[in-house]
């Protein structure tokens, strides 16, 4: 149908514009593996059994987070990728088991460098592809997490204006950055601290403080420190998020400890990153933008399913292909697997 056709055409145009814009800004596009090891981004992993190593599994990336940080260590100065991400969460209108991010990372950035880049990207995108739409405020307002919670009781406030009838103008785009998030949140059920963004996020340092002093301060009361973390909000939707990263191995290890990881577990899960950092790592930071959600809003669609070719149902099924499906016993055997029905 014409409407869905137009969604796919504009999706293509948006992604092409992003590629051109970032290439012009000296970013290079690099593909990172899909078969990988779990990166903790707070969701459940999709796993793929290994045929060659019985009982071992790959995980599909929840995002290319660790890979892009390793690229920074290797000397890539500006990376981006139109990246497919996988999270085994309960699906909703604006979630799918697999979704597409614009993922980027740069070395020696300030928070302002990253936010300005994103602002300018959106400005060009709206001017060139959605000339009928209007960005409400440019540069985008920056609101602290605390202010957002106090004023709007939400960390993704909808800043659009309502007309006399209480309607929001479909062509108004109210962008904002929410900044200064807390570093940790208390996970009641698990009775432990969790990272608000992810464990690689940099705590805000106090001036003149050494890294050992920072670690001491954070350990004393993990609920207090703020993070160099920012979210991008559009019309009441979270459409992106990122942070400056920890580049000191000692600080990163301390964060893993606060998150409840034992030291053997830290080296098993994150040894590769800590080792890479020990060779010398530039300060770095980045952001992701949720492309499906952004395209949904720009196309005035109610669900990301309308802007994805072959989307899955709310319960994660592909009805046309009939996935997920069973596999035959030969395949199971090769993968060293037994299921309850096999
Ligand atoms: N990997 C993060 C995410 O998917 C984004 C980032 O911190 O750059 O939310």
Boltz pocket constraint, residues with backbone or C-beta under 6 A from the ligand:
constraints:
  - pocket:
      binder: B
      contacts: [[A, 41], [A, 62], [A, 63], [A, 64], [A, 65], [A, 104], [A, 241], [A, 242], [A, 243], [A, 286], [A, 287], [A, 288]]
      max_distance: 6.0
